């Protein structure tokens, strides 16, 4: 028997529409970051990771660190961020070996919802011996155009099977060469069908 659908406060961000404001601080020194102030040639890449407790995030961000030059060469500015505290973000930056990657902290749970992210409740200590926060955002990846509109997103409910940064780098080459438009822009079935 089907139950009534659950009402949620998740607000998906549609491609070709403005992304929510993103202003936070960077570990380890608390420097201010504003997505609005970024001036990439082609895109800003915003990577939301689960937090210090997540071993898959450690692997993902190390891979991202190793590809920073490739993203920079393609005109892409990069930031990784989480709902973690300053202390946990600084530990991740140091313990995970992320000297160049900008790591933001204090991404609020409300902001995570505005970006269309899923939240999970903590379940204790993980396999790397770090306690999960009471609530935290699950992974997300966003390519944002210089005008502040969303080009691409990947939002997940689980820590597994994240998009490959190598694939994203290859896709950026194609997108730039072909001036390929953002897809997934249809807001309602009615609007989509009316276009035919």
C-alpha positions in Angstrom: 0.0 0.0 0.0 1.3 3.4 -0.9 1.7 6.0 1.8 1.2 9.8 1.3 4.4 11.4 -0.2 6.6 13.1 2.3 6.8 16.9 2.0 10.4 18.1 1.9 12.2 21.4 2.1 14.7 20.5 -0.5 14.8 23.1 -3.3 16.4 21.8 -6.5 18.4 24.3 -8.5 17.5 24.1 -12.2 20.1 24.5 -14.9 20.2 28.0 -16.5 18.8 29.6 -13.3 20.8 31.5 -10.6 22.4 29.4 -7.9 21.8 30.4 -4.2 24.2 32.8 -2.5 27.3 31.1 -1.3 29.4 32.9 1.3 31.5 31.2 3.9 35.0 31.0 5.3 38.0 29.0 4.3 40.2 26.7 6.4 42.6 27.1 8.1 42.6 30.9 8.4 39.0 31.9 8.1 39.5 33.9 4.9 36.2 34.9 3.3 34.9 33.2 0.2 32.0 34.5 -2.0 30.9 32.6 -5.1 29.5 35.9 -6.4 33.0 37.4 -6.3 34.6 34.6 -8.3 35.7 35.5 -11.8 36.3 32.3 -13.6 36.9 32.3 -17.4 34.4 29.4 -17.8 33.1 27.9 -14.6 33.3 27.7 -10.8 33.3 24.1 -9.6 31.7 23.7 -6.2 32.2 20.3 -4.5 30.2 19.6 -1.4 31.7 16.8 0.7 30.2 15.0 3.7 32.9 16.0 6.2 36.0 14.9 8.1 34.3 11.6 9.0 34.0 10.4 5.4 36.9 8.2 4.0 35.4 8.4 0.5 35.5 12.2 0.7 39.2 12.0 1.6 39.9 10.0 -1.6 37.7 12.3 -3.7 39.3 15.5 -2.5 42.8 14.1 -2.8 42.0 13.4 -6.5 40.6 16.9 -6.9 43.8 18.3 -5.4 45.9 16.4 -7.9 43.8 17.9 -10.8 43.7 21.5 -9.7 46.2 22.6 -12.4 44.1 21.0 -15.1 40.9 22.8 -13.9 42.8 26.1 -13.7 44.1 25.6 -17.2 40.5 25.2 -18.4 39.4 28.4 -16.7 37.7 26.7 -13.8 37.9 28.0 -10.2 37.5 25.2 -7.5 36.2 25.1 -4.0 35.3 22.1 -1.7 33.0 22.8 1.2 31.0 21.0 3.9 28.8 21.6 6.9 31.8 20.9 9.1 33.1 23.3 11.7 36.3 25.3 11.2 38.3 22.8 13.3 37.1 19.8 11.4 37.6 21.5 8.0 41.2 22.5 9.0 41.9 18.9 10.1 40.6 17.6 6.7 42.8 20.1 4.8 45.9 19.1 6.8 45.3 15.4 7.5 44.1 14.7 3.9 47.0 16.6 2.3 45.1 19.4 0.5 47.6 22.3 0.5 46.2 24.1 -2.5 42.5 23.2 -2.5 40.3 25.8 -1.0 38.2 24.1 1.7 35.2 26.0 3.0 33.4 25.4 6.3 30.2 26.4 8.0 28.0 25.6 5.1 24.7 25.7 6.9 22.1 23.0 6.7 19.6 25.6 5.4 22.0 26.5 2.7 22.5 22.9 1.8 18.7 22.5 1.3 18.6 25.7 -0.8 21.2 24.0 -3.1 19.1 20.9 -3.3 21.3 18.7 -1.2 20.2 15.7 0.9 20.9 15.6 4.6 21.7 12.6 6.8 21.7 12.0 10.5 24.9 10.9 12.2 25.4 7.2 13.0 28.4 7.3 15.3 32.0 6.7 14.6 33.1 5.9 11.0 35.8 3.4 9.8 38.4 6.1 10.1 37.6 6.8 13.8 35.8 10.1 13.4 32.4 10.8 14.8 29.7 11.8 12.3 28.0 15.1 13.1 24.4 15.0 14.2 23.3 16.2 10.7 25.4 16.8 7.6 25.0 17.3 3.9 25.4 14.4 1.4 27.7 15.0 -1.6 27.0 17.4 -4.4 28.9 18.8 -7.3 28.0 22.0 -9.2 29.4 23.7 -12.2 28.4 27.3 -12.1 28.8 29.8 -15.0 30.5 33.2 -14.5 27.0 34.8 -14.5 26.0 32.8 -11.5 23.7 30.3 -13.2 23.9 26.6 -12.8 25.3 24.7 -15.7 25.6 21.1 -14.3 24.9 19.4 -11.0 25.1 16.0 -9.4 23.4 15.6 -6.1 23.6 12.3 -4.2 21.8 10.5 -1.3 24.8 8.3 -0.6 28.6 8.6 -0.4 29.2 6.1 -3.2 29.7 6.4 -7.0 30.6 10.0 -7.3 31.3 11.7 -10.7 34.9 11.4 -11.9 36.9 14.6 -12.0 38.7 13.2 -15.1 35.3 12.8 -16.8 34.4 16.4 -15.8 37.6 17.7 -17.2 36.9 16.0 -20.5 33.3 17.2 -20.6 34.5 20.8 -20.0 36.6 20.6 -23.2 33.6 19.5 -25.2 31.3 22.0 -23.6 33.6 24.9 -24.4 34.5 23.8 -27.9 30.8 23.2 -28.9 29.3 25.9 -26.7 27.0 23.1 -25.5 24.0 24.4 -23.5 23.0 23.5 -20.0 20.5 20.6 -20.1 17.8 19.6 -17.6 16.3 23.1 -17.8 12.6 22.1 -18.1 10.9 23.2 -14.9 7.5 21.5 -15.4 6.1 18.8 -17.7 3.6 21.4 -18.9 6.3 23.8 -20.0 8.3 21.0 -21.6 5.4 19.7 -23.6 4.3 23.2 -24.6 7.7 23.7 -26.3 6.8 21.0 -28.9 
